[in-house]
């Protein structure tokens, strides 16, 4: 599993709606081959999620449907 390192946490991400820089994510969740970030813009109150997917981890999932 990928571990978030404090120096690797994104900062000043622009809001997906108004473009205002957001100092840091509200929530970080690491998963298998990915890290999800929850952002809240205090200028327009918009909330969104950004996901970083890592190519170096080959994850094979079974089909969802037959």
Chimera marker file (.cmm) of the C-alpha trace (Angstrom):
<marker_set name="trace">
<marker id="1" x="0.000" y="0.000" z="0.000" r="1" g="1" b="0" radius="0.5"/>
<marker id="2" x="1.200" y="3.506" z="-0.759" r="1" g="1" b="0" radius="0.5"/>
<marker id="3" x="1.860" y="5.614" z="2.315" r="1" g="1" b="0" radius="0.5"/>
<marker id="4" x="1.418" y="9.372" z="2.328" r="1" g="1" b="0" radius="0.5"/>
<marker id="5" x="4.556" y="11.225" z="3.304" r="1" g="1" b="0" radius="0.5"/>
<marker id="6" x="4.025" y="14.648" z="4.844" r="1" g="1" b="0" radius="0.5"/>
<marker id="7" x="6.292" y="16.322" z="2.285" r="1" g="1" b="0" radius="0.5"/>
<marker id="8" x="4.319" y="14.664" z="-0.561" r="1" g="1" b="0" radius="0.5"/>
<marker id="9" x="0.926" y="16.051" z="0.485" r="1" g="1" b="0" radius="0.5"/>
<marker id="10" x="-0.307" y="18.511" z="-2.150" r="1" g="1" b="0" radius="0.5"/>
<marker id="11" x="-0.769" y="22.119" z="-1.076" r="1" g="1" b="0" radius="0.5"/>
<marker id="12" x="-2.315" y="25.177" z="-2.739" r="1" g="1" b="0" radius="0.5"/>
<marker id="13" x="-4.525" y="23.023" z="-4.987" r="1" g="1" b="0" radius="0.5"/>
<marker id="14" x="-6.867" y="25.316" z="-6.957" r="1" g="1" b="0" radius="0.5"/>
<marker id="15" x="-10.590" y="24.985" z="-6.285" r="1" g="1" b="0" radius="0.5"/>
<marker id="16" x="-12.314" y="23.007" z="-9.051" r="1" g="1" b="0" radius="0.5"/>
<marker id="17" x="-15.108" y="25.613" z="-9.151" r="1" g="1" b="0" radius="0.5"/>
<marker id="18" x="-13.655" y="29.091" z="-8.498" r="1" g="1" b="0" radius="0.5"/>
<marker id="19" x="-9.875" y="28.521" z="-8.792" r="1" g="1" b="0" radius="0.5"/>
<marker id="20" x="-8.970" y="29.858" z="-5.323" r="1" g="1" b="0" radius="0.5"/>
<marker id="21" x="-5.898" y="28.035" z="-3.927" r="1" g="1" b="0" radius="0.5"/>
<marker id="22" x="-6.725" y="25.678" z="-1.051" r="1" g="1" b="0" radius="0.5"/>
<marker id="23" x="-3.874" y="25.393" z="1.497" r="1" g="1" b="0" radius="0.5"/>
<marker id="24" x="-4.225" y="21.647" z="2.241" r="1" g="1" b="0" radius="0.5"/>
<marker id="25" x="-6.712" y="18.793" z="1.894" r="1" g="1" b="0" radius="0.5"/>
<marker id="26" x="-9.282" y="18.123" z="4.625" r="1" g="1" b="0" radius="0.5"/>
<marker id="27" x="-8.922" y="14.355" z="4.361" r="1" g="1" b="0" radius="0.5"/>
<marker id="28" x="-6.390" y="11.937" z="2.866" r="1" g="1" b="0" radius="0.5"/>
<marker id="29" x="-7.170" y="8.285" z="2.273" r="1" g="1" b="0" radius="0.5"/>
<marker id="30" x="-4.615" y="5.853" z="0.882" r="1" g="1" b="0" radius="0.5"/>
<marker id="31" x="-5.757" y="2.776" z="-0.998" r="1" g="1" b="0" radius="0.5"/>
<marker id="32" x="-4.174" y="0.115" z="-3.148" r="1" g="1" b="0" radius="0.5"/>
<marker id="33" x="-2.307" y="1.990" z="-5.875" r="1" g="1" b="0" radius="0.5"/>
<marker id="34" x="-4.023" y="5.320" z="-5.176" r="1" g="1" b="0" radius="0.5"/>
<marker id="35" x="-4.404" y="8.194" z="-2.722" r="1" g="1" b="0" radius="0.5"/>
<marker id="36" x="-7.644" y="10.212" z="-2.453" r="1" g="1" b="0" radius="0.5"/>
<marker id="37" x="-7.768" y="13.805" z="-1.247" r="1" g="1" b="0" radius="0.5"/>
<marker id="38" x="-10.897" y="15.655" z="-0.073" r="1" g="1" b="0" radius="0.5"/>
<marker id="39" x="-10.719" y="19.421" z="-0.610" r="1" g="1" b="0" radius="0.5"/>
<marker id="40" x="-13.016" y="22.200" z="0.673" r="1" g="1" b="0" radius="0.5"/>
<marker id="41" x="-12.842" y="25.719" z="-0.720" r="1" g="1" b="0" radius="0.5"/>
<marker id="42" x="-13.559" y="28.273" z="1.983" r="1" g="1" b="0" radius="0.5"/>
<marker id="43" x="-14.107" y="31.009" z="-0.640" r="1" g="1" b="0" radius="0.5"/>
<marker id="44" x="-17.087" y="29.360" z="-2.396" r="1" g="1" b="0" radius="0.5"/>
<marker id="45" x="-17.806" y="26.382" z="-0.058" r="1" g="1" b="0" radius="0.5"/>
<marker id="46" x="-17.301" y="23.853" z="-2.876" r="1" g="1" b="0" radius="0.5"/>
<marker id="47" x="-16.120" y="20.352" z="-1.902" r="1" g="1" b="0" radius="0.5"/>
<marker id="48" x="-14.428" y="17.918" z="-4.279" r="1" g="1" b="0" radius="0.5"/>
<marker id="49" x="-12.221" y="14.850" z="-4.330" r="1" g="1" b="0" radius="0.5"/>
<marker id="50" x="-8.981" y="14.407" z="-6.238" r="1" g="1" b="0" radius="0.5"/>
<marker id="51" x="-7.396" y="10.982" z="-6.734" r="1" g="1" b="0" radius="0.5"/>
<marker id="52" x="-3.727" y="10.230" z="-7.445" r="1" g="1" b="0" radius="0.5"/>
<marker id="53" x="-3.205" y="6.873" z="-9.167" r="1" g="1" b="0" radius="0.5"/>
<marker id="54" x="0.224" y="5.275" z="-9.206" r="1" g="1" b="0" radius="0.5"/>
<marker id="55" x="1.338" y="3.377" z="-12.321" r="1" g="1" b="0" radius="0.5"/>
<marker id="56" x="4.078" y="1.485" z="-10.501" r="1" g="1" b="0" radius="0.5"/>
<marker id="57" x="1.542" y="-0.670" z="-8.692" r="1" g="1" b="0" radius="0.5"/>
<marker id="58" x="-0.104" y="-3.139" z="-11.019" r="1" g="1" b="0" radius="0.5"/>
<marker id="59" x="-3.502" y="-3.905" z="-9.532" r="1" g="1" b="0" radius="0.5"/>
<marker id="60" x="-5.630" y="-6.626" z="-11.073" r="1" g="1" b="0" radius="0.5"/>
<marker id="61" x="-9.309" y="-6.560" z="-10.287" r="1" g="1" b="0" radius="0.5"/>
<marker id="62" x="-11.803" y="-9.283" z="-11.065" r="1" g="1" b="0" radius="0.5"/>
<marker id="63" x="-14.559" y="-8.284" z="-13.496" r="1" g="1" b="0" radius="0.5"/>
<marker id="64" x="-17.503" y="-6.508" z="-11.886" r="1" g="1" b="0" radius="0.5"/>
<marker id="65" x="-20.050" y="-8.288" z="-14.064" r="1" g="1" b="0" radius="0.5"/>
<marker id="66" x="-20.102" y="-11.378" z="-16.226" r="1" g="1" b="0" radius="0.5"/>
<link id1="1" id2="2" r="1" g="1" b="0" radius="0.2"/>
<link id1="2" id2="3" r="1" g="1" b="0" radius="0.2"/>
<link id1="3" id2="4" r="1" g="1" b="0" radius="0.2"/>
<link id1="4" id2="5" r="1" g="1" b="0" radius="0.2"/>
<link id1="5" id2="6" r="1" g="1" b="0" radius="0.2"/>
<link id1="6" id2="7" r="1" g="1" b="0" radius="0.2"/>
<link id1="7" id2="8" r="1" g="1" b="0" radius="0.2"/>
<link id1="8" id2="9" r="1" g="1" b="0" radius="0.2"/>
<link id1="9" id2="10" r="1" g="1" b="0" radius="0.2"/>
<link id1="10" id2="11" r="1" g="1" b="0" radius="0.2"/>
<link id1="11" id2="12" r="1" g="1" b="0" radius="0.2"/>
<link id1="12" id2="13" r="1" g="1" b="0" radius="0.2"/>
<link id1="13" id2="14" r="1" g="1" b="0" radius="0.2"/>
<link id1="14" id2="15" r="1" g="1" b="0" radius="0.2"/>
<link id1="15" id2="16" r="1" g="1" b="0" radius="0.2"/>
<link id1="16" id2="17" r="1" g="1" b="0" radius="0.2"/>
<link id1="17" id2="18" r="1" g="1" b="0" radius="0.2"/>
<link id1="18" id2="19" r="1" g="1" b="0" radius="0.2"/>
<link id1="19" id2="20" r="1" g="1" b="0" radius="0.2"/>
<link id1="20" id2="21" r="1" g="1" b="0" radius="0.2"/>
<link id1="21" id2="22" r="1" g="1" b="0" radius="0.2"/>
<link id1="22" id2="23" r="1" g="1" b="0" radius="0.2"/>
<link id1="23" id2="24" r="1" g="1" b="0" radius="0.2"/>
<link id1="24" id2="25" r="1" g="1" b="0" radius="0.2"/>
<link id1="25" id2="26" r="1" g="1" b="0" radius="0.2"/>
<link id1="26" id2="27" r="1" g="1" b="0" radius="0.2"/>
<link id1="27" id2="28" r="1" g="1" b="0" radius="0.2"/>
<link id1="28" id2="29" r="1" g="1" b="0" radius="0.2"/>
<link id1="29" id2="30" r="1" g="1" b="0" radius="0.2"/>
<link id1="30" id2="31" r="1" g="1" b="0" radius="0.2"/>
<link id1="31" id2="32" r="1" g="1" b="0" radius="0.2"/>
<link id1="32" id2="33" r="1" g="1" b="0" radius="0.2"/>
<link id1="33" id2="34" r="1" g="1" b="0" radius="0.2"/>
<link id1="34" id2="35" r="1" g="1" b="0" radius="0.2"/>
<link id1="35" id2="36" r="1" g="1" b="0" radius="0.2"/>
<link id1="36" id2="37" r="1" g="1" b="0" radius="0.2"/>
<link id1="37" id2="38" r="1" g="1" b="0" radius="0.2"/>
<link id1="38" id2="39" r="1" g="1" b="0" radius="0.2"/>
<link id1="39" id2="40" r="1" g="1" b="0" radius="0.2"/>
<link id1="40" id2="41" r="1" g="1" b="0" radius="0.2"/>
<link id1="41" id2="42" r="1" g="1" b="0" radius="0.2"/>
<link id1="42" id2="43" r="1" g="1" b="0" radius="0.2"/>
<link id1="43" id2="44" r="1" g="1" b="0" radius="0.2"/>
<link id1="44" id2="45" r="1" g="1" b="0" radius="0.2"/>
<link id1="45" id2="46" r="1" g="1" b="0" radius="0.2"/>
<link id1="46" id2="47" r="1" g="1" b="0" radius="0.2"/>
<link id1="47" id2="48" r="1" g="1" b="0" radius="0.2"/>
<link id1="48" id2="49" r="1" g="1" b="0" radius="0.2"/>
<link id1="49" id2="50" r="1" g="1" b="0" radius="0.2"/>
<link id1="50" id2="51" r="1" g="1" b="0" radius="0.2"/>
<link id1="51" id2="52" r="1" g="1" b="0" radius="0.2"/>
<link id1="52" id2="53" r="1" g="1" b="0" radius="0.2"/>
<link id1="53" id2="54" r="1" g="1" b="0" radius="0.2"/>
<link id1="54" id2="55" r="1" g="1" b="0" radius="0.2"/>
<link id1="55" id2="56" r="1" g="1" b="0" radius="0.2"/>
<link id1="56" id2="57" r="1" g="1" b="0" radius="0.2"/>
<link id1="57" id2="58" r="1" g="1" b="0" radius="0.2"/>
<link id1="58" id2="59" r="1" g="1" b="0" radius="0.2"/>
<link id1="59" id2="60" r="1" g="1" b="0" radius="0.2"/>
<link id1="60" id2="61" r="1" g="1" b="0" radius="0.2"/>
<link id1="61" id2="62" r="1" g="1" b="0" radius="0.2"/>
<link id1="62" id2="63" r="1" g="1" b="0" radius="0.2"/>
<link id1="63" id2="64" r="1" g="1" b="0" radius="0.2"/>
<link id1="64" id2="65" r="1" g="1" b="0" radius="0.2"/>
<link id1="65" id2="66" r="1" g="1" b="0" radius="0.2"/>
</marker_set>
